[in-house]
Amino acid sequence: VQLVESGGGLVQAGGSLRLSCSASGFIFDEYAIAWFRLAPGKEREGVSAWHSIDGSTYYADSVKGRFTISTDSAKSTVYLQMNNLEPEDTAIYYCAADIRAIHSSFPRRSESDYDYWGQGTQVTVSS
């Protein structure tokens, strides 16, 4: 399994970015994909997640209403549309896969629950 993020960059406050997480080697029927972020001096934070069974989604309070997670199954890609970005959103964003995810426990928020990680993509929001 390989996850590759792209789409990060530098944007002014109020702007938008769309991150992509391209997955390969996936053969699982039930799993979750999540976006985490790591900001300087802070712990890694789960910001959004998607479950394969029914497309259930999760958003952290800090991004609710501004970020949207979506998928393109034909491209095996998960997107994170980020609108109205704030300087506090500056971080390295990672996608991660939880291949042991069951719907009743979605979303699992601990980093240790996620089996595969991408390399990360930097998002910088200037004020």
Backbone torsions as a table, in degrees:
resi	resn	phi	psi	omega
1	VAL	NA	134.3	178.1
2	GLN	-135.9	134.8	176.8
3	LEU	-119.7	132.2	-178.7
4	VAL	-131.0	119.1	178.4
5	GLU	-91.7	153.7	172.8
6	SER	-155.8	168.0	174.4
7	GLY	105.1	-3.9	177.7
8	GLY	-70.4	172.2	179.3
9	GLY	165.9	-167.0	-179.9
10	LEU	-106.0	129.9	-178.8
11	VAL	-143.4	152.0	177.3
12	GLN	-80.0	155.3	176.9
13	ALA	-55.0	137.0	-176.4
14	GLY	93.3	-11.4	-178.9
15	GLY	-84.3	-175.4	-175.9
16	SER	-132.1	152.9	171.2
17	LEU	-143.7	152.9	172.6
18	ARG	-122.7	118.2	176.7
19	LEU	-91.1	146.9	177.2
20	SER	-122.4	143.6	175.3
21	CYS	-127.7	107.0	-178.5
22	SER	-93.7	124.9	-176.5
23	ALA	-109.2	138.3	175.3
24	SER	-134.8	153.7	179.6
25	GLY	79.1	15.0	-177.7
26	PHE	-84.4	124.9	178.0
27	ILE	-130.8	17.5	-174.0
28	PHE	-94.7	143.4	179.5
29	ASP	-84.6	-35.7	-177.4
30	GLU	-127.1	121.7	-177.9
31	TYR	-162.3	170.7	175.8
32	ALA	-129.5	145.7	173.1
33	ILE	-118.1	133.3	-179.5
34	ALA	-129.4	154.9	170.3
35	TRP	-108.1	127.3	173.2
36	PHE	-114.9	162.0	173.1
37	ARG	-140.1	150.0	-179.2
38	LEU	-128.5	112.3	178.8
39	ALA	-101.9	153.2	-180.0
40	PRO	-55.3	129.3	177.3
41	GLY	77.6	5.1	-178.5
42	LYS	-123.9	163.0	175.1
43	GLU	-80.2	156.4	178.6
44	ARG	-64.8	134.7	-173.5
45	GLU	-120.6	132.6	173.1
46	GLY	-80.4	124.9	-175.8
47	VAL	-106.9	-29.0	-178.4
48	SER	-160.8	155.6	178.9
49	ALA	-153.4	159.0	-178.0
50	TRP	-139.8	138.5	179.8
51	HIS	-111.6	140.0	-171.8
52	SER	-72.8	-25.4	-172.7
53	ILE	-65.0	-46.8	-176.4
54	ASP	-138.3	11.7	178.6
55	GLY	74.8	17.0	176.7
56	SER	-56.4	145.7	-179.4
57	THR	-127.5	159.3	177.2
58	TYR	-137.3	142.3	175.0
59	TYR	-135.5	137.0	172.0
60	ALA	-67.9	152.3	-179.3
61	ASP	-57.8	-32.2	-176.3
62	SER	-67.9	-18.4	-177.1
63	VAL	-121.4	-5.3	-176.5
64	LYS	-58.7	131.7	-178.6
65	GLY	89.8	-12.6	-179.5
66	ARG	-116.2	-32.7	-178.2
67	PHE	-107.4	147.0	176.9
68	THR	-135.9	128.9	176.4
69	ILE	-99.1	138.5	179.7
70	SER	-149.8	168.4	-177.5
71	THR	-135.6	156.6	171.2
72	ASP	-129.4	97.0	-173.9
73	SER	-64.0	-32.5	179.6
74	ALA	-63.6	-31.4	-179.7
75	LYS	-100.5	0.6	-177.6
76	SER	51.1	46.5	-175.8
77	THR	-128.5	140.4	174.0
78	VAL	-114.3	133.7	-177.3
79	TYR	-111.3	153.4	169.8
80	LEU	-129.0	103.7	176.9
81	GLN	-84.3	122.6	-176.4
82	MET	-118.0	114.5	-179.8
83	ASN	-113.6	162.0	178.2
84	ASN	48.5	50.3	-176.1
85	LEU	-65.4	146.8	-179.2
86	GLU	-120.7	155.1	177.5
87	PRO	-54.1	-30.6	179.5
88	GLU	-68.2	-11.6	176.9
89	ASP	-83.4	-5.5	179.0
90	THR	-61.2	123.7	-176.3
91	ALA	-177.7	170.2	166.0
92	ILE	-89.3	128.1	-178.1
93	TYR	-104.1	131.8	-178.9
94	TYR	-121.4	142.1	165.9
95	CYS	-102.1	151.0	-175.9
96	ALA	-145.5	151.1	-178.4
97	ALA	-117.8	131.0	175.0
98	ASP	-108.2	101.1	-175.1
99	ILE	-86.5	-1.7	176.3
100	ARG	-107.6	12.4	-176.0
101	ALA	-67.8	131.8	169.2
102	ILE	-115.2	145.9	-169.7
103	HIS	-59.1	-35.6	-176.5
104	SER	-66.3	-19.5	-179.7
105	SER	-109.4	10.9	-179.8
106	PHE	-76.5	138.0	-4.8
107	PRO	-93.5	147.8	171.9
108	ARG	-89.4	130.6	-168.1
109	ARG	-106.4	-4.9	-178.8
110	SER	-85.5	139.0	176.4
111	GLU	-55.8	-35.3	-175.9
112	SER	-68.5	-14.3	178.3
113	ASP	-79.0	-12.9	-174.3
114	TYR	-101.1	130.2	-169.3
115	ASP	-92.0	-30.0	-176.3
116	TYR	-131.0	141.7	-177.2
117	TRP	-132.4	147.5	170.2
118	GLY	-83.7	-179.3	-175.8
119	GLN	-85.1	-14.1	178.9
120	GLY	96.6	152.5	175.4
121	THR	-138.8	134.7	-174.4
122	GLN	-81.7	131.6	172.1
123	VAL	-119.1	124.1	178.7
124	THR	-124.5	124.3	-179.5
125	VAL	-113.7	118.4	-179.3
126	SER	-92.8	148.3	-178.5
127	SER	-89.5	NA	NA
